[in-house]
Amino acid sequence: MDKKDLIPGKTYLRKHSKTLHGKFGTKEAKAEGYIECMQVTPAGAVFFQSGNLLKLKDEEIEREVREEQ
């Protein structure tokens, strides 16, 4: 999603991958969750997710954030 299309107060779906390091090696895990746009900044945007503030850069927004469906 393009950053200019973000609307503060609207909820979006975030799909991302994480690398987990554990006792038996590393594993790539996929995760998704709903985030609420709080503020659009020159460097990216600030979102609210599960009681925490989440700051994403422009590249992360384009790659991970989708319209809620």
N, C-alpha and C positions, 0 to 999 in steps of 0.2 A: 504494500500500500504506500502511496506517496504521502509524505508528511503534510503537504498543503491540503490534503483531503481530511485530515483529522479534525474532529469537532470536540472541544472540551465538554466534559459531562457525558459523552457517549461511550458505550461499552463496545469493546472489540475483542476478537479472539486472537490469542497469541499462541503460535505453534513454534516450538524450538527444540533443539537437541542439546543434550548435556553429555559430557564424558565423565563417567563415574570410575573412580580408582578404588579398587578394593583388594581384599586379601588374595583373590584368585585372578587378578589382572584388571585390565580396563575394559569397560563396556560402554557402548554408545546407547543412550536412552532418549526416547522422544517423549516430549511432554506438551500439554496444551492447557490453557486456562483463560479465563475471562479477565480482562484488564479495563479499567476506566481511565480515559484520558483526562488528566487534570489541567495540564498546561502545555502549550507548544512553545519551545524555546528555539533560539537560533541554531543550537547544536543538535537538537533532537526534540524529545518530548518527555514529560513526566507523567507516569501512570500510577494508579492505585490498584494494588492487587493483594488480597487477603490480609489487609491491615498494614501493608508495607508500601512505601514509595518505591517505584521502579523507574530508573532513568535509562532510556534507550536512545542511542545515537541514530542519525539518519539511515545508515546502512542497516542497522538492526530492525528499524521500523519497516523498511522496504522488504526485508527478507522474512520477518516473523509475524507481522501484524496483518490481520485479515478483518473484513467486515463481519459483524455478528450475523449468524444465520439461524 
